[in-house]
Each structure stands twice: as C-alpha cells, then as structure tokens.
C-alpha cells in the first residue's frame, strides 16, 4: 500500500518558514558580530579608553624612519590591512603642542615677544620649513617630543577610507605642519584623525544590531523546541488513536481466532477440557439408561465412546451386590 502524501496546513507552513528565518538570522548575526569585533568594536573601545583630547593639537614632523625586517618593525605609522604582516615599515615621529590655554600661556610667558610673533607666523604658514635642530632643541615650546604618529588608534585601515600612500606623503616630510590628537593615557601616541561621534555610532551599530538579533533568535528557537514542537508531538498520537477507533467502529468488532492446539494434550489445554466434559456427559446418560432396567447382573460392562481428539473407547465396570440400585 502506497503512503499517502499528507497536505500541510497553513499553520504548519507558517511555523516552518518562521523557524527557518530565525535560524538564518541567528547564524548571520553571530558571524557578523565575530567579523566586526577586530575591525570595528575593538578599535572603538580602544579609542575611547585612550582618552584622546578632542581639541586638536599642533603637530610638526620631527623625523621619518624607514625600516626593513619583521624584528625592526614593531609598529608602523600606516598599513593597509589590520591583519597584514609587517616586513617594511615607515615610522613617523612628531613634536606636538597641546592647544590648552593654561599650558600655552605658561609656556609662552617665558618666550620673548619677538619669538612669540615668529612662532605665530610659523603656525599660520604650513609651508614653513623647520630646521630639525630647532625642532629638537626647543623644549619649552612642545608639550611632547618624538611622539608616534598614526592615522587612527590601530594604525591600519582599508582603501578608500584610508590610503597609506597619501597619508605618508602628507606627513612624512620633516617640518610638515598639521593638526593631531594626543592621548591623555599615553602622551607618546598621536593620531591624525578623530571623530568621537562616528566612533560611538560605529560601536552602537556593531553591537546593537547583531547581539539583539542573535538573542531573539535563540529565545524563539528554544521556545519552539520546548513548547510548540512538543505540543505537536503529543497531539499526533492522540489523533492517530482516534482515527484507529473510528476505523474499528466502521468495520465492526474483530474476533481474535484461537490458534489450534498442536502437539500432545496437557491438563491445561482447551482440547483436554472439552474432551473431559464430553466424557462426563456420556457417562451420565449411560448410567441413567442402565438404572431404568428391572434387574442388573454382575459384571455389567458399559462401553462409552469418548469423542474429541482422544479417539479411544473407555470401558467401565460396575459391580453390584444384592442391594438396591439406589445405593450406587
């Protein structure tokens, strides 16, 4: 008998597609979160923890070192690809002066008015060529000397948002003037670009979308597994039993055939019991016929055939004395 194709109801179809949607949502949200951790979430948290001053400082390139070899390149000012191995590196060192009014007034108070006027002109003219000796010896002017310059806190990125060739060309020339942002936690670290609003938004987008999506998917799948599908499995046997009962009512009671006895007779078998009852009945009939006679002789022999499967004739001898038949 061929198995009949069971048509699914709209409720079962809706449950199937909903479960499939949440399974795919959980998988994609998990993998997207793992992908965003090294590229977005970790740099954003590091930028926040380093406490960069949002007010730009004035930076001047002090020197540029070009190194070759993995042992010599512990860091580089810019690299395209955060997971890329570094074998050649360009290290840019800068001096910067914080744009803090208190510190600036303290530093400038020791500077003569003529020198102050010259330094203000230097800050305005970006194409001014600083002398390296002046940059390294003017201790009173700089907040920090020989700080490491990076485009961001990790020093890496991907085009077109970050092009290392353009970055190095802009900042590697000695005496180059540009705005920078220094870290209050590590003053030796300086970055050229900072947008804290964008940093916070990237962190929110990277965490507020994948994490809740994954949690919602897990909650639904757990609820569906322990509640919805369990109820369907419990209802299925009940419906099947009801169908079986209806089929039995339509076809009428089914008699269970008694299997025939095989082998020898035993006292517990049905055939033996039937034969024994038949023998008792024939014996009673024969005794009533004999008692109706007028006289009895000694040694009356009564041959009673026993029916059934025994197939033998039993002979019973009844001896009587001179007394009446009623004593038997």
MARZA-249742 format. One record per residue (C-alpha): x, y, z. Coordinates in Angstrom, 1 decimal, always signed. Example, Ala and Ser with C-alpha at 12.3 -4.5 7.8 and 13.67 -1.06 7.14 Angstrom:
2
<atom c1="+12.3" c2="-4.5" c3="+7.8"/>
<atom c1="+13.7" c2="-1.1" c3="+7.1"/>
END
This chain:
328
<atom c1="+0.0" c2="+0.0" c3="+0.0"/>
<atom c1="+1.5" c2="+3.3" c3="-1.1"/>
<atom c1="+2.0" c2="+6.0" c3="+1.6"/>
<atom c1="-0.5" c2="+8.9" c3="+1.0"/>
<atom c1="+1.1" c2="+12.4" c3="+0.8"/>
<atom c1="+0.0" c2="+14.5" c3="+3.8"/>
<atom c1="-1.0" c2="+18.0" c3="+3.0"/>
<atom c1="+0.5" c2="+20.6" c3="+5.4"/>
<atom c1="-1.9" c2="+23.2" c3="+6.8"/>
<atom c1="-1.1" c2="+27.0" c3="+6.6"/>
<atom c1="-0.2" c2="+26.9" c3="+10.3"/>
<atom c1="+2.4" c2="+24.3" c3="+9.8"/>
<atom c1="+3.8" c2="+26.1" c3="+6.8"/>
<atom c1="+4.0" c2="+29.4" c3="+8.7"/>
<atom c1="+5.8" c2="+27.6" c3="+11.6"/>
<atom c1="+8.3" c2="+26.1" c3="+9.2"/>
<atom c1="+9.2" c2="+29.4" c3="+7.5"/>
<atom c1="+9.3" c2="+31.3" c3="+10.8"/>
<atom c1="+11.7" c2="+28.7" c3="+12.3"/>
<atom c1="+13.9" c2="+28.8" c3="+9.1"/>
<atom c1="+14.0" c2="+32.6" c3="+9.3"/>
<atom c1="+15.2" c2="+32.7" c3="+12.9"/>
<atom c1="+17.8" c2="+30.0" c3="+12.3"/>
<atom c1="+19.3" c2="+32.0" c3="+9.4"/>
<atom c1="+19.1" c2="+35.2" c3="+11.4"/>
<atom c1="+20.9" c2="+33.7" c3="+14.4"/>
<atom c1="+23.7" c2="+32.3" c3="+12.1"/>
<atom c1="+24.3" c2="+35.6" c3="+10.2"/>
<atom c1="+24.1" c2="+37.8" c3="+13.3"/>
<atom c1="+26.7" c2="+35.6" c3="+15.1"/>
<atom c1="+29.2" c2="+35.6" c3="+12.2"/>
<atom c1="+28.7" c2="+39.3" c3="+11.5"/>
<atom c1="+29.5" c2="+40.0" c3="+15.2"/>
<atom c1="+32.6" c2="+37.9" c3="+15.1"/>
<atom c1="+33.7" c2="+39.8" c3="+11.9"/>
<atom c1="+33.0" c2="+43.2" c3="+13.5"/>
<atom c1="+35.0" c2="+42.6" c3="+16.7"/>
<atom c1="+38.5" c2="+43.0" c3="+15.3"/>
<atom c1="+37.6" c2="+45.7" c3="+12.7"/>
<atom c1="+35.1" c2="+47.9" c3="+14.5"/>
<atom c1="+34.4" c2="+47.0" c3="+18.1"/>
<atom c1="+37.9" c2="+46.6" c3="+19.4"/>
<atom c1="+39.3" c2="+49.9" c3="+17.7"/>
<atom c1="+36.3" c2="+51.8" c3="+19.0"/>
<atom c1="+36.7" c2="+50.6" c3="+22.6"/>
<atom c1="+40.5" c2="+51.3" c3="+22.4"/>
<atom c1="+39.9" c2="+54.8" c3="+21.1"/>
<atom c1="+37.5" c2="+55.5" c3="+24.0"/>
<atom c1="+39.8" c2="+54.1" c3="+26.6"/>
<atom c1="+42.9" c2="+56.0" c3="+25.4"/>
<atom c1="+41.0" c2="+59.3" c3="+26.1"/>
<atom c1="+42.1" c2="+61.4" c3="+23.1"/>
<atom c1="+41.8" c2="+65.1" c3="+23.6"/>
<atom c1="+39.1" c2="+66.2" c3="+21.1"/>
<atom c1="+40.6" c2="+69.6" c3="+20.8"/>
<atom c1="+43.3" c2="+69.3" c3="+18.1"/>
<atom c1="+46.9" c2="+70.0" c3="+18.9"/>
<atom c1="+49.6" c2="+71.4" c3="+16.7"/>
<atom c1="+52.0" c2="+68.7" c3="+15.3"/>
<atom c1="+55.3" c2="+69.1" c3="+13.4"/>
<atom c1="+57.1" c2="+66.1" c3="+11.8"/>
<atom c1="+60.4" c2="+65.6" c3="+13.6"/>
<atom c1="+61.8" c2="+62.7" c3="+11.6"/>
<atom c1="+60.9" c2="+59.7" c3="+9.5"/>
<atom c1="+62.5" c2="+56.3" c3="+9.8"/>
<atom c1="+62.2" c2="+53.6" c3="+7.1"/>
<atom c1="+62.9" c2="+50.1" c3="+8.4"/>
<atom c1="+63.1" c2="+46.6" c3="+6.8"/>
<atom c1="+62.6" c2="+43.3" c3="+8.6"/>
<atom c1="+59.9" c2="+42.0" c3="+10.9"/>
<atom c1="+62.1" c2="+42.4" c3="+14.0"/>
<atom c1="+62.7" c2="+46.0" c3="+13.3"/>
<atom c1="+59.1" c2="+46.8" c3="+12.5"/>
<atom c1="+57.4" c2="+46.6" c3="+15.9"/>
<atom c1="+55.0" c2="+49.3" c3="+14.6"/>
<atom c1="+54.3" c2="+51.4" c3="+11.5"/>
<atom c1="+52.6" c2="+54.7" c3="+11.0"/>
<atom c1="+50.2" c2="+53.3" c3="+8.4"/>
<atom c1="+49.4" c2="+49.9" c3="+7.0"/>
<atom c1="+46.6" c2="+48.8" c3="+4.7"/>
<atom c1="+45.1" c2="+45.8" c3="+6.4"/>
<atom c1="+44.9" c2="+45.2" c3="+10.1"/>
<atom c1="+45.9" c2="+41.6" c3="+9.8"/>
<atom c1="+48.8" c2="+42.2" c3="+7.3"/>
<atom c1="+52.3" c2="+41.1" c3="+8.4"/>
<atom c1="+54.8" c2="+44.0" c3="+8.6"/>
<atom c1="+58.1" c2="+43.5" c3="+6.8"/>
<atom c1="+58.8" c2="+47.0" c3="+5.7"/>
<atom c1="+57.6" c2="+50.0" c3="+7.8"/>
<atom c1="+57.7" c2="+53.8" c3="+7.9"/>
<atom c1="+57.8" c2="+55.3" c3="+11.3"/>
<atom c1="+56.9" c2="+59.0" c3="+11.7"/>
<atom c1="+57.9" c2="+60.9" c3="+14.8"/>
<atom c1="+56.4" c2="+64.3" c3="+15.6"/>
<atom c1="+56.5" c2="+67.0" c3="+18.2"/>
<atom c1="+53.2" c2="+68.4" c3="+19.3"/>
<atom c1="+52.0" c2="+71.3" c3="+21.3"/>
<atom c1="+48.6" c2="+70.9" c3="+23.1"/>
<atom c1="+46.0" c2="+73.5" c3="+22.4"/>
<atom c1="+45.5" c2="+74.0" c3="+26.2"/>
<atom c1="+45.2" c2="+77.6" c3="+27.1"/>
<atom c1="+46.7" c2="+77.2" c3="+30.6"/>
<atom c1="+49.7" c2="+75.3" c3="+29.3"/>
<atom c1="+50.1" c2="+77.6" c3="+26.3"/>
<atom c1="+50.1" c2="+80.7" c3="+28.5"/>
<atom c1="+52.6" c2="+79.1" c3="+30.8"/>
<atom c1="+54.9" c2="+78.1" c3="+28.0"/>
<atom c1="+54.5" c2="+81.4" c3="+26.1"/>
<atom c1="+55.1" c2="+83.5" c3="+29.2"/>
<atom c1="+58.7" c2="+82.5" c3="+29.1"/>
<atom c1="+59.1" c2="+83.3" c3="+25.4"/>
<atom c1="+60.1" c2="+86.9" c3="+24.3"/>
<atom c1="+57.5" c2="+88.9" c3="+22.4"/>
<atom c1="+59.6" c2="+88.8" c3="+19.2"/>
<atom c1="+60.0" c2="+85.0" c3="+19.3"/>
<atom c1="+56.2" c2="+84.7" c3="+20.1"/>
<atom c1="+55.4" c2="+86.7" c3="+17.0"/>
<atom c1="+57.7" c2="+84.4" c3="+14.9"/>
<atom c1="+56.1" c2="+81.2" c3="+16.2"/>
<atom c1="+52.6" c2="+82.5" c3="+15.5"/>
<atom c1="+53.7" c2="+83.1" c3="+11.9"/>
<atom c1="+55.1" c2="+79.5" c3="+11.8"/>
<atom c1="+51.8" c2="+78.1" c3="+12.9"/>
<atom c1="+50.0" c2="+80.0" c3="+10.2"/>
<atom c1="+52.3" c2="+79.1" c3="+7.4"/>
<atom c1="+52.0" c2="+75.4" c3="+6.6"/>
<atom c1="+54.8" c2="+75.5" c3="+4.1"/>
<atom c1="+57.4" c2="+76.8" c3="+6.5"/>
<atom c1="+60.5" c2="+74.5" c3="+6.6"/>
<atom c1="+61.5" c2="+73.8" c3="+10.2"/>
<atom c1="+65.1" c2="+73.1" c3="+11.0"/>
<atom c1="+65.5" c2="+69.7" c3="+12.7"/>
<atom c1="+67.8" c2="+71.2" c3="+15.3"/>
<atom c1="+65.3" c2="+73.9" c3="+16.2"/>
<atom c1="+62.5" c2="+71.2" c3="+16.5"/>
<atom c1="+64.5" c2="+69.0" c3="+18.8"/>
<atom c1="+66.1" c2="+71.8" c3="+21.0"/>
<atom c1="+63.1" c2="+74.0" c3="+21.6"/>
<atom c1="+62.0" c2="+72.1" c3="+24.8"/>
<atom c1="+59.9" c2="+75.0" c3="+26.1"/>
<atom c1="+57.5" c2="+75.1" c3="+23.1"/>
<atom c1="+56.5" c2="+71.4" c3="+22.7"/>
<atom c1="+54.2" c2="+69.5" c3="+25.0"/>
<atom c1="+55.7" c2="+66.2" c3="+23.9"/>
<atom c1="+58.6" c2="+65.3" c3="+21.6"/>
<atom c1="+59.1" c2="+62.3" c3="+19.4"/>
<atom c1="+55.6" c2="+61.0" c3="+19.7"/>
<atom c1="+54.5" c2="+58.2" c3="+17.3"/>
<atom c1="+52.1" c2="+59.3" c3="+14.6"/>
<atom c1="+49.3" c2="+57.0" c3="+13.4"/>
<atom c1="+46.2" c2="+57.6" c3="+11.3"/>
<atom c1="+44.0" c2="+56.0" c3="+14.0"/>
<atom c1="+44.4" c2="+54.2" c3="+17.2"/>
<atom c1="+45.3" c2="+50.9" c3="+15.4"/>
<atom c1="+47.3" c2="+52.5" c3="+12.6"/>
<atom c1="+45.5" c2="+50.5" c3="+9.9"/>
<atom c1="+42.7" c2="+50.7" c3="+7.5"/>
<atom c1="+41.4" c2="+49.8" c3="+4.1"/>
<atom c1="+41.1" c2="+51.9" c3="+1.0"/>
<atom c1="+39.3" c2="+54.1" c3="+0.0"/>
<atom c1="+38.7" c2="+55.3" c3="+3.6"/>
<atom c1="+42.5" c2="+55.1" c3="+4.4"/>
<atom c1="+45.2" c2="+55.3" c3="+1.7"/>
<atom c1="+48.6" c2="+54.8" c3="+3.3"/>
<atom c1="+50.4" c2="+56.3" c3="+0.3"/>
<atom c1="+48.5" c2="+59.6" c3="+0.6"/>
<atom c1="+48.9" c2="+59.6" c3="+4.4"/>
<atom c1="+52.7" c2="+59.1" c3="+4.2"/>
<atom c1="+53.1" c2="+61.7" c3="+1.5"/>
<atom c1="+51.2" c2="+64.2" c3="+3.6"/>
<atom c1="+53.0" c2="+63.7" c3="+6.9"/>
<atom c1="+56.5" c2="+62.2" c3="+6.4"/>
<atom c1="+58.3" c2="+65.3" c3="+5.3"/>
<atom c1="+60.3" c2="+66.9" c3="+8.1"/>
<atom c1="+58.8" c2="+70.1" c3="+9.2"/>
<atom c1="+55.2" c2="+69.3" c3="+8.0"/>
<atom c1="+52.6" c2="+71.1" c3="+10.0"/>
<atom c1="+49.2" c2="+69.5" c3="+10.7"/>
<atom c1="+46.5" c2="+69.1" c3="+13.4"/>
<atom c1="+46.7" c2="+66.0" c3="+15.6"/>
<atom c1="+45.1" c2="+64.4" c3="+18.6"/>
<atom c1="+47.1" c2="+63.1" c3="+21.5"/>
<atom c1="+46.2" c2="+60.5" c3="+24.1"/>
<atom c1="+45.9" c2="+61.6" c3="+27.8"/>
<atom c1="+46.6" c2="+58.0" c3="+28.8"/>
<atom c1="+49.7" c2="+57.6" c3="+26.6"/>
<atom c1="+51.0" c2="+61.0" c3="+25.6"/>
<atom c1="+53.5" c2="+59.3" c3="+23.2"/>
<atom c1="+50.6" c2="+58.3" c3="+20.9"/>
<atom c1="+49.2" c2="+60.8" c3="+18.4"/>
<atom c1="+46.6" c2="+60.2" c3="+15.7"/>
<atom c1="+45.9" c2="+62.4" c3="+12.7"/>
<atom c1="+42.1" c2="+61.9" c3="+12.5"/>
<atom c1="+39.5" c2="+61.7" c3="+15.3"/>
<atom c1="+35.7" c2="+61.8" c3="+15.2"/>
<atom c1="+34.3" c2="+60.6" c3="+18.5"/>
<atom c1="+30.7" c2="+60.8" c3="+17.3"/>
<atom c1="+31.5" c2="+58.4" c3="+14.5"/>
<atom c1="+33.4" c2="+56.2" c3="+16.9"/>
<atom c1="+30.3" c2="+55.9" c3="+19.2"/>
<atom c1="+27.9" c2="+55.4" c3="+16.3"/>
<atom c1="+30.1" c2="+52.6" c3="+14.9"/>
<atom c1="+30.2" c2="+50.9" c3="+18.3"/>
<atom c1="+26.4" c2="+51.2" c3="+18.6"/>
<atom c1="+25.7" c2="+49.8" c3="+15.1"/>
<atom c1="+28.2" c2="+47.0" c3="+15.6"/>
<atom c1="+26.6" c2="+45.9" c3="+18.9"/>
<atom c1="+23.0" c2="+47.0" c3="+18.9"/>
<atom c1="+22.1" c2="+45.0" c3="+15.7"/>
<atom c1="+23.9" c2="+41.6" c3="+15.8"/>
<atom c1="+23.6" c2="+40.9" c3="+19.6"/>
<atom c1="+19.9" c2="+41.5" c3="+20.0"/>
<atom c1="+19.2" c2="+39.6" c3="+16.7"/>
<atom c1="+21.1" c2="+36.6" c3="+18.0"/>
<atom c1="+19.4" c2="+36.7" c3="+21.4"/>
<atom c1="+16.0" c2="+36.9" c3="+19.9"/>
<atom c1="+16.7" c2="+34.0" c3="+17.5"/>
<atom c1="+18.0" c2="+31.8" c3="+20.4"/>
<atom c1="+14.9" c2="+32.6" c3="+22.6"/>
<atom c1="+12.5" c2="+31.8" c3="+19.8"/>
<atom c1="+14.2" c2="+28.6" c3="+18.8"/>
<atom c1="+14.3" c2="+27.4" c3="+22.5"/>
<atom c1="+10.6" c2="+28.3" c3="+22.9"/>
<atom c1="+9.7" c2="+26.5" c3="+19.6"/>
<atom c1="+11.7" c2="+23.4" c3="+20.6"/>
<atom c1="+10.4" c2="+23.0" c3="+24.1"/>
<atom c1="+6.9" c2="+24.3" c3="+23.7"/>
<atom c1="+5.5" c2="+24.3" c3="+20.1"/>
<atom c1="+7.0" c2="+21.2" c3="+18.7"/>
<atom c1="+6.5" c2="+19.2" c3="+21.9"/>
<atom c1="+2.8" c2="+20.0" c3="+21.8"/>
<atom c1="+2.6" c2="+18.8" c3="+18.2"/>
<atom c1="+4.3" c2="+15.6" c3="+19.1"/>
<atom c1="+1.9" c2="+15.0" c3="+22.0"/>
<atom c1="-1.2" c2="+15.7" c3="+19.9"/>
<atom c1="-0.1" c2="+13.4" c3="+17.0"/>
<atom c1="-0.5" c2="+10.1" c3="+18.9"/>
<atom c1="-3.9" c2="+11.2" c3="+20.2"/>
<atom c1="-5.2" c2="+12.0" c3="+16.7"/>
<atom c1="-3.8" c2="+8.7" c3="+15.4"/>
<atom c1="-5.6" c2="+6.7" c3="+18.2"/>
<atom c1="-8.9" c2="+8.5" c3="+17.4"/>
<atom c1="-8.6" c2="+7.6" c3="+13.7"/>
<atom c1="-7.9" c2="+3.9" c3="+14.7"/>
<atom c1="-11.0" c2="+3.9" c3="+16.9"/>
<atom c1="-13.2" c2="+5.3" c3="+14.1"/>
<atom c1="-11.9" c2="+2.7" c3="+11.7"/>
<atom c1="-12.7" c2="-0.1" c3="+14.2"/>
<atom c1="-16.2" c2="+1.2" c3="+14.7"/>
<atom c1="-16.9" c2="+1.2" c3="+11.0"/>
<atom c1="-15.6" c2="-2.3" c3="+10.4"/>
<atom c1="-17.2" c2="-4.0" c3="+13.5"/>
<atom c1="-15.6" c2="-6.0" c3="+16.2"/>
<atom c1="-12.7" c2="-8.2" c3="+15.2"/>
<atom c1="-12.7" c2="-11.6" c3="+16.7"/>
<atom c1="-9.4" c2="-13.0" c3="+17.6"/>
<atom c1="-9.0" c2="-16.5" c3="+16.3"/>
<atom c1="-7.9" c2="-19.2" c3="+18.8"/>
<atom c1="-4.9" c2="-20.9" c3="+17.4"/>
<atom c1="-5.3" c2="-24.7" c3="+17.1"/>
<atom c1="-3.7" c2="-26.9" c3="+19.7"/>
<atom c1="-0.6" c2="-28.6" c3="+18.4"/>
<atom c1="+1.4" c2="-31.4" c3="+19.9"/>
<atom c1="+0.3" c2="-33.6" c3="+22.8"/>
<atom c1="-2.7" c2="-32.9" c3="+25.2"/>
<atom c1="-2.0" c2="-31.3" c3="+28.5"/>
<atom c1="-4.3" c2="-30.8" c3="+31.5"/>
<atom c1="-4.2" c2="-27.1" c3="+30.9"/>
<atom c1="-5.2" c2="-27.2" c3="+27.2"/>
<atom c1="-8.7" c2="-26.4" c3="+26.0"/>
<atom c1="-8.9" c2="-29.6" c3="+24.0"/>
<atom c1="-8.4" c2="-31.7" c3="+27.1"/>
<atom c1="-11.1" c2="-29.8" c3="+29.0"/>
<atom c1="-13.6" c2="-30.3" c3="+26.2"/>
<atom c1="-12.9" c2="-34.0" c3="+25.9"/>
<atom c1="-13.3" c2="-34.4" c3="+29.7"/>
<atom c1="-16.7" c2="-32.6" c3="+29.7"/>
<atom c1="-17.9" c2="-34.7" c3="+26.8"/>
<atom c1="-16.9" c2="-37.9" c3="+28.6"/>
<atom c1="-18.8" c2="-36.9" c3="+31.8"/>
<atom c1="-21.9" c2="-36.2" c3="+29.8"/>
<atom c1="-21.9" c2="-39.6" c3="+28.0"/>
<atom c1="-21.2" c2="-41.3" c3="+31.3"/>
<atom c1="-24.3" c2="-39.7" c3="+33.0"/>
<atom c1="-26.6" c2="-40.7" c3="+30.1"/>
<atom c1="-25.4" c2="-44.3" c3="+30.2"/>
<atom c1="-25.9" c2="-44.6" c3="+33.9"/>
<atom c1="-29.5" c2="-43.3" c3="+33.7"/>
<atom c1="-30.3" c2="-45.9" c3="+30.9"/>
<atom c1="-28.9" c2="-48.7" c3="+33.0"/>
<atom c1="-30.8" c2="-47.7" c3="+36.1"/>
<atom c1="-34.1" c2="-47.9" c3="+34.3"/>
<atom c1="-33.7" c2="-51.7" c3="+33.8"/>
<atom c1="-35.6" c2="-54.2" c3="+36.0"/>
<atom c1="-32.7" c2="-56.2" c3="+37.1"/>
<atom c1="-28.9" c2="-55.9" c3="+36.9"/>
<atom c1="-26.4" c2="-58.6" c3="+36.5"/>
<atom c1="-23.0" c2="-58.7" c3="+38.0"/>
<atom c1="-20.1" c2="-57.6" c3="+35.9"/>
<atom c1="-22.1" c2="-55.2" c3="+33.6"/>
<atom c1="-19.9" c2="-53.7" c3="+31.1"/>
<atom c1="-20.6" c2="-50.3" c3="+29.7"/>
<atom c1="-18.7" c2="-49.2" c3="+26.6"/>
<atom c1="-18.7" c2="-45.5" c3="+26.3"/>
<atom c1="-17.0" c2="-43.9" c3="+23.3"/>
<atom c1="-15.1" c2="-40.7" c3="+24.1"/>
<atom c1="-15.3" c2="-38.1" c3="+21.4"/>
<atom c1="-12.8" c2="-35.4" c3="+20.7"/>
<atom c1="-9.2" c2="-35.9" c3="+19.9"/>
<atom c1="-8.7" c2="-38.8" c3="+22.3"/>
<atom c1="-10.1" c2="-41.3" c3="+19.8"/>
<atom c1="-10.3" c2="-44.3" c3="+22.3"/>
<atom c1="-13.1" c2="-46.3" c3="+24.0"/>
<atom c1="-13.1" c2="-46.4" c3="+27.8"/>
<atom c1="-14.7" c2="-49.5" c3="+29.4"/>
<atom c1="-16.2" c2="-49.0" c3="+32.9"/>
<atom c1="-17.1" c2="-52.0" c3="+35.1"/>
<atom c1="-19.8" c2="-51.6" c3="+37.7"/>
<atom c1="-20.1" c2="-54.4" c3="+40.2"/>
<atom c1="-23.2" c2="-54.6" c3="+42.3"/>
<atom c1="-24.3" c2="-56.6" c3="+45.2"/>
<atom c1="-27.7" c2="-57.8" c3="+46.1"/>
<atom c1="-28.6" c2="-54.3" c3="+47.4"/>
<atom c1="-30.8" c2="-51.9" c3="+45.6"/>
<atom c1="-29.6" c2="-49.8" c3="+42.7"/>
<atom c1="-30.3" c2="-46.6" c3="+44.7"/>
<atom c1="-27.2" c2="-47.3" c3="+46.8"/>
<atom c1="-24.9" c2="-46.6" c3="+43.8"/>
END
